[in-house]
Amino acid sequence: MLLSILLSFLVLTPAWAQAPAPPAIQGRAWLLVDTQSGRALTENNADMRVEPASLTKLMTAYLVFSALRDGQLRLDQALSVSERAWRAEGSRMFLDPKRKATVDEMLHGMIIQSGNDASIALAEAVAGSEPDFAIRMNQQAARLGMKSSHFVNATGLPHPEHYSTARDLYRLAASLIREFPQFYKYYAIKEYRYNGITQPNRNRLLWTDPHVDGVKTGHTESAGYCLIASATRDQRRLLSVVLGAQSDAGRALESQKLLNYGFQHFETVRLFAANQTVSQMRIYRGTESQLKAGFLSDLAITVPRGQAERVKAEIVTKQPMLAPVSRGQQIGSLRLTLDGKPFADYPLRALHAVPTAGLLGRMWDGLLLMFE
């Protein structure tokens, strides 16, 4: 049977109907997400396949950051510039094939200047060739849950088999920010000078919104103007994805509208800390009689601002609970409702292992179960 335990102290919010309507956005697809809760606040065509253009370089950077973390590369390591990298089409940092450049310089060139030459050179340093690097890009995309993405190059130059979605690109950007905070600082740099040439970061919001600290622009004629923007206010981080805007200024304006909407009309509430005991339940046939349940990472929800006093929650588990149980095993769910309507379910985890008891313990619990 199902056991429902009402958490009367937990009061949150009723539905998005309580929030003002989102702004009108000019673009092919867009998405706004609160990264702490993972809740999408507004979206349109977020799962539509699109050309990612230079937003691709977020995956290139992710793999380079991984190589730095794993000791495969060093920031001060000098890399040769291949002819393939030197002859790259599109935006460039103007690498010189007769002069080596460090990994740090190339990262600046790829992230701030969106240099295709730097992207290819870094891909070759990590995987030996750009085609082999693309294989790693797709492997990493699968690990991140980017189910609707496929990469064939490190730059984002157009190709029929090179595509992604707004939701997948959000997953990538959020993972990069979360896993590599020591490198994410590159994305807030407003300009970079290399080989005697100074180029600005194309993310206009770095100049107009002090809360914005990244992330990346992209543009081709077929993709339109694209921007993933990230901003923090009051310890909240929002990520907006705008794809297919009509101009450079337009992608910045539409992104700003989304960020302002999310910060002004929503708030994020942390319900439980990682490893906090949410409930303690009876378990049978184990070496212990009580099982502590909770979440292995912080659990937060995003709700319309000022409405954090109306949602109720219940813990739903399958009874009777029988050993063995391992730490992290799902043993139920936390079910949230908004004014009686379903809002979200979160897997409830065992916070510790409970092995099977010995013969006498199992027999005794068997008797208890017969009477209960």
CORNOR-V96234 format. One record per residue. N is the residue number from 1. RES is the residue in one small letter. PSI is psi in whole degrees, 0 to 359 (NA if undefined). Layout:
BEGIN
n | res | psi
N | RES | PSI
N | RES | PSI
END
This chain:
BEGIN
n | res | psi
1 | m | 169
2 | l | 131
3 | l | 121
4 | s | 121
5 | i | 114
6 | l | 127
7 | l | 89
8 | s | 337
9 | f | 347
10 | l | 107
11 | v | 126
12 | l | 256
13 | t | 153
14 | p | 165
15 | a | 175
16 | w | 342
17 | a | 340
18 | q | 347
19 | a | 150
20 | p | 155
21 | a | 145
22 | p | 160
23 | p | 156
24 | a | 130
25 | i | 134
26 | q | 112
27 | g | 169
28 | r | 325
29 | a | 149
30 | w | 163
31 | l | 139
32 | l | 126
33 | v | 139
34 | d | 118
35 | t | 335
36 | q | 318
37 | s | 339
38 | g | 14
39 | r | 128
40 | a | 126
41 | l | 329
42 | t | 152
43 | e | 160
44 | n | 124
45 | n | 36
46 | a | 341
47 | d | 12
48 | m | 134
49 | r | 128
50 | v | 165
51 | e | 123
52 | p | 349
53 | a | 222
54 | s | 356
55 | l | 339
56 | t | 326
57 | k | 347
58 | l | 321
59 | m | 322
60 | t | 314
61 | a | 319
62 | y | 316
63 | l | 325
64 | v | 317
65 | f | 321
66 | s | 319
67 | a | 323
68 | l | 316
69 | r | 322
70 | d | 0
71 | g | 9
72 | q | 329
73 | l | 160
74 | r | 148
75 | l | 325
76 | d | 6
77 | q | 128
78 | a | 130
79 | l | 143
80 | s | 155
81 | v | 113
82 | s | 164
83 | e | 325
84 | r | 316
85 | a | 317
86 | w | 323
87 | r | 12
88 | a | 139
89 | e | 165
90 | g | 207
91 | s | 145
92 | r | 158
93 | m | 359
94 | f | 54
95 | l | 149
96 | d | 120
97 | p | 343
98 | k | 0
99 | r | 129
100 | k | 155
101 | a | 149
102 | t | 162
103 | v | 320
104 | d | 316
105 | e | 317
106 | m | 324
107 | l | 316
108 | h | 316
109 | g | 322
110 | m | 317
111 | i | 313
112 | i | 315
113 | q | 355
114 | s | 38
115 | g | 119
116 | n | 327
117 | d | 318
118 | a | 321
119 | s | 315
120 | i | 317
121 | a | 318
122 | l | 321
123 | a | 318
124 | e | 325
125 | a | 326
126 | v | 317
127 | a | 356
128 | g | 326
129 | s | 159
130 | e | 319
131 | p | 319
132 | d | 326
133 | f | 321
134 | a | 326
135 | i | 316
136 | r | 325
137 | m | 315
138 | n | 325
139 | q | 317
140 | q | 322
141 | a | 319
142 | a | 320
143 | r | 328
144 | l | 357
145 | g | 21
146 | m | 78
147 | k | 344
148 | s | 30
149 | s | 148
150 | h | 135
151 | f | 142
152 | v | 353
153 | n | 170
154 | a | 358
155 | t | 328
156 | g | 8
157 | l | 145
158 | p | 139
159 | h | 140
160 | p | 332
161 | e | 17
162 | h | 108
163 | y | 166
164 | s | 192
165 | t | 165
166 | a | 320
167 | r | 319
168 | d | 320
169 | l | 326
170 | y | 313
171 | r | 317
172 | l | 310
173 | a | 317
174 | a | 321
175 | s | 319
176 | l | 315
177 | i | 318
178 | r | 319
179 | e | 337
180 | f | 58
181 | p | 333
182 | q | 339
183 | f | 342
184 | y | 337
185 | k | 336
186 | y | 326
187 | y | 349
188 | a | 355
189 | i | 131
190 | k | 334
191 | e | 163
192 | y | 140
193 | r | 127
194 | y | 141
195 | n | 35
196 | g | 8
197 | i | 124
198 | t | 129
199 | q | 141
200 | p | 156
201 | n | 133
202 | r | 357
203 | n | 97
204 | r | 334
205 | l | 340
206 | l | 334
207 | w | 334
208 | t | 342
209 | d | 111
210 | p | 347
211 | h | 345
212 | v | 131
213 | d | 19
214 | g | 184
215 | v | 296
216 | k | 145
217 | t | 165
218 | g | 149
219 | h | 132
220 | t | 167
221 | e | 321
222 | s | 329
223 | a | 337
224 | g | 195
225 | y | 127
226 | c | 150
227 | l | 128
228 | i | 121
229 | a | 144
230 | s | 138
231 | a | 150
232 | t | 134
233 | r | 134
234 | d | 43
235 | q | 14
236 | r | 140
237 | r | 127
238 | l | 144
239 | l | 126
240 | s | 144
241 | v | 120
242 | v | 123
243 | l | 136
244 | g | 32
245 | a | 168
246 | q | 347
247 | s | 168
248 | d | 311
249 | a | 325
250 | g | 319
251 | r | 327
252 | a | 316
253 | l | 314
254 | e | 322
255 | s | 319
256 | q | 321
257 | k | 318
258 | l | 313
259 | l | 316
260 | n | 319
261 | y | 313
262 | g | 318
263 | f | 323
264 | q | 327
265 | h | 0
266 | f | 157
267 | e | 156
268 | t | 132
269 | v | 127
270 | r | 121
271 | l | 312
272 | f | 145
273 | a | 160
274 | a | 134
275 | n | 11
276 | q | 137
277 | t | 115
278 | v | 323
279 | s | 154
280 | q | 126
281 | m | 158
282 | r | 135
283 | i | 140
284 | y | 156
285 | r | 24
286 | g | 172
287 | t | 346
288 | e | 156
289 | s | 348
290 | q | 138
291 | l | 124
292 | k | 134
293 | a | 149
294 | g | 216
295 | f | 144
296 | l | 348
297 | s | 164
298 | d | 142
299 | l | 120
300 | a | 153
301 | i | 152
302 | t | 131
303 | v | 161
304 | p | 138
305 | r | 136
306 | g | 2
307 | q | 26
308 | a | 37
309 | e | 28
310 | r | 348
311 | v | 143
312 | k | 159
313 | a | 149
314 | e | 151
315 | i | 128
316 | v | 122
317 | t | 160
318 | k | 128
319 | q | 147
320 | p | 154
321 | m | 124
322 | l | 139
323 | a | 156
324 | p | 153
325 | v | 136
326 | s | 154
327 | r | 135
328 | g | 350
329 | q | 137
330 | q | 126
331 | i | 6
332 | g | 202
333 | s | 154
334 | l | 116
335 | r | 119
336 | l | 138
337 | t | 147
338 | l | 109
339 | d | 42
340 | g | 357
341 | k | 143
342 | p | 136
343 | f | 308
344 | a | 152
345 | d | 135
346 | y | 131
347 | p | 129
348 | l | 132
349 | r | 151
350 | a | 131
351 | l | 354
352 | h | 161
353 | a | 146
354 | v | 102
355 | p | 167
356 | t | 139
357 | a | 171
358 | g | 181
359 | l | 314
360 | l | 319
361 | g | 319
362 | r | 321
363 | m | 316
364 | w | 314
365 | d | 329
366 | g | 320
367 | l | 316
368 | l | 318
369 | l | 325
370 | m | 321
371 | f | 331
372 | e | NA
END
